[in-house]
Amino acid sequence: MTSRSLLLLSAAGVLAACSSSPPPEAEIKPQVLADAAPPGSMPVPAGDCAEALRRAAEKPDLVVDQLPVLVTAKPKPLQNPPRSALRKDGSAEVKIDILIDTLGKADLKTFKVVATSSPWLATNVKSVIGKWTFEPAQLAGCKVPRIYHFYAAAPPRTKSGD
């Protein structure tokens, strides 16, 4: 029996047990019974790695206890960009999303360019990020795959005398 059915049966029993006259109309107020929380909205119990992994597979950008952390960025990205990779004012930006697996490695099959001011920047990041090491994301004390958001930018050049 569902909790909603039990609640309705209990309410009916209480009403039947009360006086035979119905309560005044002003006393009756409609109520909305909430359904059970949707799967994934309840916290994952500590150590329930099967559930943590299931949720991570279902939603790679889920809220976790610890995001992936970059440990080693060798080789360095964006070294010696050509002039064509920069805007006229010298600025540049690149935003990348990539899945970091439970071993702390970037899954290049999931590499996604979110925004870039030059294709060279995205290509450069893709060529190095697979060699980097990360501390994987954690949920309920378990390592889970999680999207990592990489962002790098160069500000516009300032004019001398400013």
C-alpha positions in Angstrom: 0.0 0.0 0.0 1.3 3.4 -0.8 1.7 6.2 1.8 -1.0 8.1 0.0 -3.5 5.2 0.4 -2.6 4.8 4.0 -3.1 8.5 4.6 -6.5 8.5 2.9 -7.6 5.4 4.9 -6.4 7.0 8.1 -8.2 10.2 7.3 -11.4 8.3 6.5 -11.2 6.4 9.8 -10.7 9.6 11.8 -13.7 11.2 10.1 -15.9 8.1 10.7 -14.8 8.0 14.4 -15.8 11.6 14.9 -19.4 12.8 15.4 -21.9 11.8 12.7 -22.4 15.4 11.7 -20.0 16.6 9.0 -17.7 19.5 10.0 -18.8 23.0 8.8 -17.8 23.8 5.2 -15.5 26.6 6.3 -13.3 24.0 8.1 -12.7 21.8 5.1 -9.5 22.9 3.2 -8.1 21.2 0.2 -4.7 19.7 0.6 -2.2 18.7 -2.0 -0.4 15.5 -1.2 3.2 15.5 -2.5 4.4 12.5 -4.4 7.5 10.8 -3.3 10.7 12.7 -4.1 11.9 11.9 -7.6 14.9 9.5 -7.9 18.1 11.3 -7.5 16.8 14.1 -5.3 17.5 12.3 -2.1 21.1 12.3 -0.8 23.1 9.2 -1.6 23.9 7.2 1.5 27.6 7.3 2.4 29.4 4.4 0.8 26.6 3.5 -1.7 28.9 3.5 -4.6 26.5 1.7 -6.9 23.9 4.4 -6.5 26.5 7.2 -6.8 27.8 5.7 -10.1 24.3 5.2 -11.4 23.4 8.9 -10.8 26.7 10.1 -12.3 26.1 8.0 -15.4 22.6 9.4 -15.6 23.7 13.0 -15.1 27.4 13.7 -15.7 27.1 17.2 -14.3 25.4 16.3 -11.1 26.0 18.0 -7.8 28.8 16.1 -6.1 30.5 16.4 -2.7 33.8 17.2 -4.4 34.4 18.3 -8.0 37.3 16.9 -10.1 40.5 18.6 -9.1 43.4 19.2 -11.5 46.5 17.6 -10.0 49.0 17.8 -12.9 48.7 20.0 -16.0 51.8 18.9 -18.0 52.2 19.7 -20.7 51.0 23.3 -20.1 48.2 24.5 -22.4 48.1 27.5 -24.6 51.9 28.0 -24.9 53.1 30.4 -27.6 49.8 31.0 -29.4 50.0 32.4 -32.9 48.9 36.0 -33.4 45.9 34.6 -35.3 44.6 32.9 -32.1 44.2 36.3 -30.4 41.6 39.0 -31.1 42.7 42.3 -32.4 42.9 43.7 -28.8 45.1 40.7 -27.8 42.4 39.0 -25.8 41.4 35.4 -26.1 39.2 32.8 -24.3 38.4 29.1 -24.4 35.8 27.2 -22.5 35.9 23.4 -22.6 33.8 20.7 -20.9 35.2 17.2 -20.6 34.3 14.1 -18.5 36.9 13.1 -15.9 36.6 9.4 -15.1 37.0 7.6 -11.8 40.7 7.1 -12.4 41.3 10.8 -12.8 41.7 10.8 -16.6 40.0 13.0 -19.1 37.8 11.1 -21.5 38.6 12.7 -24.9 35.5 11.2 -26.5 33.5 13.7 -24.4 35.6 16.8 -25.2 33.2 19.6 -26.0 34.0 23.2 -27.0 31.6 25.5 -25.1 33.1 28.7 -26.4 36.4 29.9 -28.0 37.7 33.0 -29.7 39.9 30.8 -31.9 39.8 27.2 -33.0 43.6 27.0 -32.3 42.9 27.4 -28.6 40.4 24.5 -28.4 42.7 22.3 -30.5 45.6 23.1 -28.2 43.7 22.3 -25.1 42.5 19.0 -26.6 46.0 18.0 -27.4 47.2 18.4 -23.8 44.2 17.7 -21.5 44.3 14.0 -22.1 47.8 13.9 -20.6 46.8 15.7 -17.4 45.9 14.0 -14.1 42.9 14.8 -11.9 41.6 13.8 -8.6 38.2 12.4 -9.5 34.9 13.8 -8.3 33.4 12.2 -5.2 29.8 11.6 -4.2 29.0 9.8 -0.9 32.6 8.9 -0.4 32.8 7.2 -3.9 34.8 8.2 -7.0 32.4 9.1 -9.8 32.8 10.4 -13.3 32.0 14.1 -13.6 32.1 16.9 -16.1 35.1 19.2 -15.6 34.8 22.8 -16.8 38.1 24.2 -18.2 38.3 28.0 -18.8 41.2 30.1 -19.8 41.3 33.8 -20.9 43.8 36.5 -21.8 42.6 40.0 -21.1 42.8 42.7 -23.7 46.2 44.6 -24.0 46.3 47.9 -22.3 47.5 50.9 -24.2 50.7 52.4 -22.8 50.1 55.5 -20.9 46.8 54.2 -19.4 
